[in-house]
Amino acid sequence: MIKNIEEEINNITEWIREYVKKSHANGVVIGNSGGKDSAVVIALAAKAIGKENVLAIGMPCVSNSEDLEDAKLVTNAFNIKMLDINLTNTYLEMEKVIQEKLNVNNIAEEISVEGKINMKPRLRMITLYSIAQTMNYLVMGTGNKCEIYVGYTTKWGDSASDLNPIANYTVEEVLQIGKYLGVPDKIINKAPNDGLRR
């Protein structure tokens, strides 16, 4: 656990501030899943560079509707602007086209479960980078130390970012930071869910 939470948060926010400044970026964009990690990153970013320079993106993709409501709860708590970009139709169309080509060419009867699951975070990262480059923003990652350590991430998906302020913090430490910064209790107490399976 973090011994001096106030000092630690000051260090993180100073690092974010300096990173954004040295990158000559106008702000940051963050994928907002409605979970603990993205909520903490949003809170840290708002504290570091000001809420007006933070844009959250909700990206439902064959998802539980409650996750989007939780994402809105987070942005409302920190007064952050959020875009809701529903990727469901894009995902389903992509899955259909790939499946048709695999069938026609006798390659596979069905896309693998892993292939379907990992399409979602990759579509989300494409979305984040399209917006970030349009606005001269940086993409902030939301993966914690435990996820990174065990490889619970998608290459070129949720593992891709310009900076990740919670990469060196365990789940328990992320929760500690979140509680201190005022992340809503519903989010802090929410059961972990990757939101990738149908």
HELIX and SHEET records of a PDB file:
HELIX    1   1 ILE A    5  LYS A   22  1                                  18    
HELIX    2   2 LYS A   36  ILE A   49  1                                  14    
HELIX    3   3 LYS A   51  ASN A   53  5                                   3    
HELIX    4   4 SER A   65  PHE A   78  1                                  14    
HELIX    5   5 THR A   88  VAL A  104  1                                  17    
HELIX    6   6 VAL A  113  MET A  135  1                                  23    
HELIX    7   7 LYS A  145  VAL A  150  1                                   6    
HELIX    8   8 VAL A  171  LEU A  181  1                                  11    
HELIX    9   9 ASP A  185  ILE A  188  1                                   4    
SHEET    1   A 4 LYS A  81  ASP A  84  0                                        
SHEET    2   A 4 VAL A  54  GLY A  58  1                                        
SHEET    3   A 4 GLY A  27  GLY A  31  1                                        
SHEET    4   A 4 TYR A 137  MET A 140  1                                        
END                                                                             
